[in-house]
Amino acid sequence: MLTAIIVILQVICALSLIFLILMHSGKGGGLSDMFGGSVGAATSGSTMVEKNLDRITVVVAVLFAFTNLILLMRLQ
């Protein structure tokens, strides 16, 4: 039962990571420009939207790594 919950959490984290990484702006801009990421980008360099997106991406990536480790330990 616990393994199924962890697998579901891992799948949610994986899909969230895909979405969050696609939201980041690259060299030519990204999907985050649609949500106001480019407003003031010429003056400040990095916007608050990008900073928050970075923080959320790191948190989800760490959670994904922990679920991988938990599943690895349960397989042994």
Secondary structure, DSSP 8 states (H G I E B T S, - for coil): -HHHHHHHHHHHHHHHHHHHHHHS--TT--GGGGGTTTTTHHHHSS-HHHHHHHHHHHHHHHHHHHHHHHHHHHH-
